[in-house]
């Protein structure tokens, strides 16, 4: 009996050590990712996006710079997070989409890959208008055969696909740079409404 119990403990510890959610260097314990992908994604996205924002969008220069960055919404799967930023000092504002996906290395260890896509304020509004107008224009087609009808279009270097009908519960699938994620309807609608609300208050 003792040998069986010891064997179970060893197997359990082995499995935990090789099934971490992320190998990212972050100040939170890795177990936090097991409880809620949504909260994990938003928290990690804000942390990582700050470096992306400073380095790739604002640019490091002499003196100092001020900016605001916050998460707008995250998909329930944790694969996509939307963020809004504003830097009055450099007159830059916009939206960042954070893409996440799990990968396996040669040893079978799971790690999390991620990448950010920037949209200026004008491009973000153009994206929302494009999604809404194409969806509305093709809603009858999508709703007539929700199990088989699909619509796809490109915007910059991303490909978007509507499926499962068109309406308040219909997701949008995004293909970009090796990522394949769902932008759930709730997360998309929340992103659009919060983004427009916040830029109107600038």
Secondary structure, 3 states (H helix, E strand, C coil): CHHHHHHHHHHHHHHHHCCCCCCCCCCCCCCHHHHCHHHHHHHHHHHHHHHHHHHHHHCCCCCCCCCEEEEEEECCCCCEEEEEEEEHHHCEEEEEEEEEEEEECCCCCEEEEEEEEEEEHHHHHHHHHHHHHHHHHCHHHHHHCCCCCEEEEEECCEEEEEECCCCCCCCEEEEECCEEEEECHHHHHHHHHHHHHHHHCC
